[in-house]
Amino acid sequence: MTALSPSPSPAPVFGAADRRAVAVARALAMDAVEAAGSGHPGTALALAPVAHLLFQRHIRHDPADAAWEGRDRFVLSCGHASILQYTQLHLTGYGLELADLRRFRQLGSLTPGHPELGHTTGVETTTGPLGQGVATAVGMAMALKRDESRLTGTRTGAASGAGTGTDAGTGTDAVPPGDGDEVAPDEIPDRRVWVLCSDGDLQEGISYEAGALAGRHRLDNLVVIWDDNSIQIEGSTDLTTREDTAARFAAQGWSVQHVGLGADGDIDTDALDAALTAASTGAAHGGRPSLIVLTSQIAWPAPHATNTPASHGAPLGAAEVAATKALLGVAEEPFTVPADVLEHTRGALTRGAALHHAWDKALEQWALAHPERAAARARAIRPLDPADTADALPAFTPGSAIAPRDASGTVIQALAERFPRLWGGSADLGDSNRTTITSGGSFLPADEQDPEGSSGLSGRNIHWGVREHAMAAALNGIAIVGYDTPFAGTFLVFSDYERPSLRLASLMRLPVVHVWSHDSVALGADGPTHQPVEHLASLRAMPGLSVVRPADANETAAAWHAALGRRGPVGLVLARQALPVQSTEPAAVREGVARGAYVVADAPGTTEVLLLASGSEVALALAAREELADRGIGARVVSVPCKDWFTEQDAAYRDAVLPPAVRARVVVEAATVFGWHDLIGDAGRAVTVEGFGTSASASDAMTALGMTREAVVAAAVDSLGAAAASR
């Protein structure tokens, strides 16, 4: 891969046509906020020159093809300033029209209040919750670096060929090593990630985690521009922090540059252009991620709103808009874009087409020169086929006892051997989560080795450290880039640290897999701080997030298969303790799990009561079924690994599994009952945990908290009585 180089750009740096385009962009931002009656004009006004420089000179992009593989990525982490991005998407030719800007923040418009992936062409990720954009961008940069290793074939260490996985039926390393005839430096330009962020972004704790990750991995394809305007909603940032933010990033391994104001009080565009060029060419970054500390004045040049907290999140008002437009020398009529301005800014289409053609041609020539590597890359980034993943899954023997977390680890090894795009790690819990890909090497900078001698950008184990929040956000960024199927692990109780990023994954319907082990109070003596009880209910409440709690090893394999075949995030909730394996009919188990619920053991005669359970409690329900049978009571046991998937099924299937006529029902789950009442009804009973756990062995904790066979039997009898009494 080439050293980072700027896109071809016009000269001079910032001429009269550029200044006029920036003035129009500022006017459009004010007009849109005024028309909406709400919005955040201050940042959009101040940073219009920054956005213009990026979209006209530095970001490699093709407005005619927003999905072009060779493009850079732009992330507006301060998503509240969405109109800043929308104006550039209009001016550069992404298909966003003035009519769309007029409908800013309105129902059904292409210009929602914050940028949304998949909604507006040219938006690379959903942003708004501060700090998320920065951390997501770190994941994007990691994914692009990993693909760089596929293009260059670079590996280090004696074990460089080990553990990279083979594609089904090929027996070929996923990323063949370099063959001595490397790609010429300028053939395939590297792809970069550009970020605009605010004071609030860097105050959020996630930015500390993400900054440390980026510095450790020396992501020199990441450039973050921090809008250091010293103003927040409540006033000066001095009210909240006196931290030396630049020193913080420098200590984390970032290159830091400073850009001040010009003589007129506006952003010094020449200095910023030089800083952006240095950050992207290596003149400044020295193989490190780059932070550009940009001094700005919020709402500049509005005569009364500049440097005021009020300009952050409210319209400026008609009088202030008119006065600002007079200073800018633009038409007072709203949404006016002169033809010469549009002709100038739409030059991005011509430049984009040229960049697009050159990159694609270079990739084509590279593939011809390195056919083995090209074929391996094509296999590695090919989307997963559910039929292939089903064929790769292991089957577990009935009667044995295997912890679902251990079964998941076995599944990960089997999948990783076949599918090079599987890539992940844990928040310093690889051994506990069983997420480490054996002999996969560590994802590290290209010239580093892990203790086992394999490493570099082709490594398949990401060492996130104890940084669950940034881990989940970066996972989103990896999925957005789209070359890899990423997964990440931690304990279920620590999913709380991931929640904002999980929510964005759900909003964006990203195919990410979260491996949450240590799923209940049965984890034992670590005590209530580590024993999740409310987590299943709260995670199930998140729209679009599939929470799957398999009952045994074969359900775990089926859960992985279902997860890899779905669009949207999936959380695999895995028990730490060994559980009996129930079935070896892989197809039937896969179908049952994919449907969310299925019958694992029917009543020996007439079904009188339904026992609904998930995870480890399925075995408890099966034991209770036997005792109920001894009492002459017919009980059906239904495994419910994923309530959401069961809800998606048609009524005929749901009624076949849970016959409406059978009103006696018991839910058995070592967690709070919240969220189960729709399935158990008015006569139903619950054997659940309604308080925090306790420090004890797994068996003692479960017994102390009422998770026993006797409790399930008693609840079934009680439910039968309630159902009979209400007939």
Summary of the structure (lengths in Angstrom):
residues: 727
radius of gyration: 28.2
end to end distance: 74.0
largest distance: 90.4
contacts: 2730
relative contact order: 0.10
helix: 43%
strand: 12%
